[in-house]
Amino acid sequence: MRVGLFITCLSDVFYPEVGTSMVRVLRRLGAEIDFPEGQTCCGQPAFNSGYQQEAKRAARQMIQTFEGFEAVVTPSGSCAAMVRHYYPALFSGEAEWERRAEQFASRCFEFSEFMVKNWGDRHLPVKMDGTATYHHSCHMYRMLDLSDPPIRLLSQVEGLTLKELPYHQDCCGFGGTFAVKMADISTAMADEKVDHVCSTGADYLIGSDMSCLMHLGGRIRRKGHPVEVLHVAQVLDRGWMS
Amino acid sequence: MSLGASTLPFTKRVEQAMEDDFLRQAVRRTQDKLRGGKERAASDMGDWEAWRKRAEAIRQHTIQHLDTYLDQFTTQVEEAGGVVHFADTSQDVIDVVTDIIRAKKARSVVKSKSMVSEEVDLNRVLEDAGVEVVESDLGEYIVQLAKEAPSHIIIPAIHKNRDQVAELFSKEAGEKLPPETHILTRFARERMRQKFLEADIGITGCNFGVAESGALVLVSNEGNARLTTTLPRTHIAVMGMERLAPRWTDLDILLTMLTRSATGQAITSYVTAITGPRRQEDGDGPEELHVVIVDNGRSSMLGTDYQSVLNCIRCGACINVCPVYRQIGGHAYGGVYPGPIGAVLTPLLEGLDGWQELPYASSLCGACTEACPVRIPLHDHLLDLRRDEVAQKETSWAERLAFKGFGLVAERPGLFEAGARSGGWLARQVAEDGYLQTGWGPLKPWTDTRDFPAPARQSFRQWWREEGGKADE
């Protein structure tokens, strides 16, 4: 199967290690992968701010870039939700683009989802010592209804104690431009979340969206808490025993 | 801005709320209690999703045939001896009510909880006309004494503690009352009982009107609605034009969803159904019943992207799960309706002008949509409103320019990469330890409270070109 890597603009620029981890994990499992360089951004920042024309320009670019791949995998629940949930709606009334958007939507998967879908029966040889808690990002949890796959992957990790995050269904306060437009509210939401993270005694805060983790990690760092923030792909890569 | 509970700008209202530690604690505590109760009640129902779909189907059908059901409801109310008034605007509501008050030479009004009357600021208008108005719902009574608007649609005084209530009641009583619940409720009960007996007119809202019979259905936990509708000689019910259930069997499902979603109760202490004024054989009830059916912007949503907002049954479930409401409480929203439903409804009823911030007062987490018992896609409506704001050029020129730039770059991977590279280089010059602690421009609100990572020296794209792509060769 030829898999297209949809790295997301945020990971590409700020967290390349999430992308490289994903590459190594998928290759260890035998996937044939490619990174088409035409990709830029899924368009979510524009779409969520009300700039639908600009979002469409980004969406067209992405649809064209990933045509021809059997599957597309991305380390972001929120970008996957944008493609799956909003791309077809964005082109409603434009038959040709709507069809292409739906095509893309049906082939686009979030990383944990893709892992469990393809290698769910396989035992992953991963070991990492410590205590971790998982942050369910809202779009992945609600729009894609994907709460199990990351937990299923993480609970396989030998040596890792996984603690449930209190109030795990609550938003961390990132929300794209919300984090900047309503910075006070966003920060208050982060503080509540960080308190819950700390209450679990976790060494690691693991997630499937670097956007939420950039916000939470930034707050954790500012407050000086000794919690390391990691993407699921990073955990699997780092702990993989060869 | 008849919906405005405050004349302060949005940012100031938020600032005030964020500084009020008591408010934030009280809101969190109550929210936890309510949503916990709702979750238990929903799980008792078995397939909650199936119930939501049934309730949504009833609401959708009702709104699609609103003209038919309004007609049927009106005919039934009139056949039962009631008088129906249609009010297009808030001024029309005020005119209808003040005309009745004048005709009856009424001096005092007792009122049970009604969001529509808050919408048209009825209390203020009546008081200005020299009529004494007393709220009979305990929470509403508290906010009335405090000269405030409700901060939650089902728990108006969610933001007040016992000491604050004791202070308000002491002022009213003319003597010092201790902050003990039983003493405070006894004071309110005695005060209200006296008002019930004296009142010329009782005003209520209406949770649902049943089209097939013309009945007005009111739900409450304190019984005040029942006293309001039985003791005074005239009863005026003010209802939003969308608050109809075609048949009793539909009402059954809607009530089932309303009470569980609102407070987690299987049913409220009182469910009152009133059909017409007192008949000869009746022991009590008003001599006259007036029903004021209020449009006030609602019909403008019919046939638009926003029609499903009219499905709302005012349970407050979206407010009870909203993480933004959790931090700022109800008054910060500025309108009568707080939380996600308020952020959607207020700009729709009043226009975006003056309410531009509300559609952005959400992280789009979707908890509201998930909680809504009639499946209104609230977070999608917030996106629709943002789209409308951009279309109406209500956003700043700087933002419009920035997103124009985004559109350009999104289609040009080379430009995207060059932009990221130069931005990264610049950021790394000022970063310490790989992070920015003081940003500028649009980055400043981020870095005021959160560290921001400087872009990596080697992007994924560069890594792939130099190393990553080779493994498959």
Interface residues (C-beta under 8 A of the other chain):
Chain A: I7 C9 S11 D12 V13 F14 Y15 P16 E17 G19 T20 V23 R27 E32 I33 D34 F35 E37 G38 Q39 T40 C41 G43 P45 A46 F47 N48 S49 G50 Y51 Q52 Q53 E54 R57 A58 R60 Q61 C138 H139 R142 M143 Q169 D170 C171 G173 F174 G175 G176 T177 F178 A179 V180 K181 M182 A183 D184 I185 S186 T187 A188 M189 A190 E192 M214 H215 G217 G218 R219 R221 R222
Chain B: V14 E15 M18 P323 V324 R326 Q327 I328 P359 Y360 A361 S362 S363 L364 C365 G366 A367 T369 E370 L383 L385 R386 R387 D388 E389 V390 T395 E399 R400 F403 K404 F406 G407 L408 V409 A410 E411 R412 P413 F416 A420 G424 Y435 Q437 P442 L443 P445 W446 D448 T449 R450 D451 F452 P453 P455 A456 Q458 S459 F460 R461 W463 W464 G468 G469 A471 D472
